[in-house]
């Protein structure tokens, strides 16, 4: 019975994780943030290298960062000067990946009442990334430039642990690769050393269940669609 309950708790924490795009202003206690990061740090890493670094921004620090990035994003000439340091997405899209990407995008925009020709509306929605979707806590993740591809795999497990540990405390998250375009602004605002590369950002807080965008539940392939069993 105990094993069954543990399974249900763990499975619920994983399957209830979603990318939340509207948060309540309710504060998150610092001790909860610290505990989430402590739990997440148990993620495996090759030879225990633990390649993750985290900057937690709240209050005025978060506001200054958001204001700086939003201003750059809103100015097309300035935005062009900011490019990602690493390729998060493929340079050439193929099916089924492009199909999934398009579907989740248009599903979200449909919920928000944004049509294909409403470029301004879509840009405004994207800009909300840089305000952490109004979450009270923003997390910025960096990695030492000396670390290679294997450490980025380790980093993904650390990020997932954060999101699951947050769910265990009734909190929600949204991992955000959108921040990588403005890594120079982030480095300046957070006084990052030159050897640290921005991996991504993440919003952390309590979901605003009244917002329609938070009703989006993305589809997943069945196990049979991505798994082969050989005997």
N, C-alpha and C positions, 0 to 999 in steps of 0.2 A: 504493500500500500504506500509506504513512504517513497519507494523508488518511483511508483506511478505518479505521485504528487510532484516529485522533483521534476520528472519528465514534463508534466503539464506546465509547471511554472517556467521552466527553461524554454520550452516550445512557444509558450505564449509571449514571452519577452522577445523572442526572435521574430515570430510571425506578426506581432503587433507593431513592429518597427516600420515606420513610413517616413518619407520626406515631408515634413510639415512646413507649410509656406505662410502661416499666419499664427502668431504667438500672442499670448496674453502678457500684460506688463508685469505680472506677478514675479517678484524677485526669487532667485534661486540662492539658497544659503551657500556660503563659501565652503562650509564643511561638506556639503553634499557634492559640490564640484570636486573638491579634493579627494573624496572617497571614490567617486566615479573614476577619476584618473588613476588612483591607486589600484583599484580593481582592474582597470583596463591594462595597466602596466604588466599584468601577468600574461599578456599575449606572448606567444613564442617568437623568438628571433634567433637567427642563425648564430650559433656560439654565444648566445646571450648578449649580442651587441646592443640591443635596445636603442634603435636609431631615432626614436621620436623625441621631438622637442615641442613644447606647447606654450603659447602665450594666451592667457585668458584676459579678455577685455570686457569691461562693464562700464556703466556710467559715462563720465565725460571722455574717458579714453576710447570707448566704443563709438561715441558720438563723433569725436574728431576724426577717427579713422573712416567712418561711414561718410562723413561730409566730404572728406578729401577724395575718396574714390568716386562718390556719386558725382561730384563736380567734374572730374576727369571723364567719366562715362558720358555725361550729358553734353560734352563738347566734342563733336565728331573729329575735329582736327587734333585735339589733345588725345582723344581715345586711340587714334591711329598710331600714336607714338608708344603705346603700351601693348606689348605682345607677351605671350606666355613663354616661359623658359623651357618648358617641356611639352611634348605632344600628349595631351590627355586622350584625345580622340584620334581615330585613324585619318590619315591624309586622303585616303580614298575609301569612300563608303560602299559597301556591298550589302546585299540581302543575306540574312534576315535582320542585320543590325540597323540598317538605315530605316527599315520598316518599323521596328520597335521604337526607334528614336522619334520618328514622325508621329507615331500613334500617341505616345505619352505627351508629346508637345501639344498636339491638337486636342487631345482629351482634356488637358488642363485649360487651354484657351477656351474651349467650348463651355466648360464650367463657369469661366469668368466672363462669358459673353463676348469674347474677342474673336473677330472674324479675320480671315487671311489678309484683308486689305487694311486692317487697323494696325499699321506698323507702329504708330505712336503708342497705342495701348500695350502692344507686346513689349516694346522697349521699356515702358514704365514698369511693367510687371517684372522684367528682367532686372531692372535697377533695384528692385526690392531686395535682391540678393545682398546688395552692398549695405543694407541696413539690417542684415541678418533676419529679414522678415519680421522685424520688430521684437525679436527675442531679447530678453534682458541680458543674455550672456552670449558673447562671441568667442569662438576658439579659433586660433590660427596655428597651423602646424608647419613645422619646418624640419629639414633634414640636412645633415652635413653633406656638402658637395662631394666629399671623398667617398661616400657610400654609393654602392651600385645597385643593380636591378633587384637582387635578392632582398636587399634591405627595404625596398619599396613594397615587396610582397609582405614582409613582416609588418610594415607600417599599416597596410590595409587591415591586417588582423587586429592591430591596436585600435584603429578607428572603429571597426565593428564592435569591439569590446566596449568602447565608450558608449555607442548607441544602444547596446543591449543593457549595459549597466544603468543607463539613463531610464530605459523603459522599466527596469525593476524598481525604480523610485517614482514612477508615475510621470516622468519627464519625457519630452520629445526632442527630436533633433532634425536637422537637415544638413547633410554633408554638401559642401559647396565648392566645386571646382572653378566657379566663376571668378573667384578671387585671384586666381593665378595670373590673369591678364595684367593685374595691377600690382605685381610683386614689388616693383620699385617704390611705389607709394607705401605699401605695407612695410617694407624694410626701413623706410625713412620714419614712418610714424611709430614703429615699434622698436626702433634703434637696433635692428638685427645686425649681427656681425656679418662680414662679407662672405664667410664660409657657409652660411646657412641659406638654403633654398626653400622657398614657400611651396608646400605640398598642396594645401587646400585650406578652406575655412569650414566652420561648422556652427550653426545656430543651435542654441540649447535653451529650453524653457518649457513652459506649459502650453500645449496646443490650444488655440482658440476654436472650439468646436462649432461656433456659430458661423465660421467662414466657409464658404462653399468650396474653396480650393482644397480644404483639408478633407473633403469627402472623396478625393481621388484615391483609388486603390489600383495600383498598376498590376498588369497581368504577369504571370510567370509560366514558363514552359513546364509541362509535366515532366516528371523524372524520365519517362520513356523518350522524351525529345532530346535529352542531352547525355544519356547514360547508356553504356553497353555493358552487359554482364557476360563474362566469358568463364566457362567451366572446363 
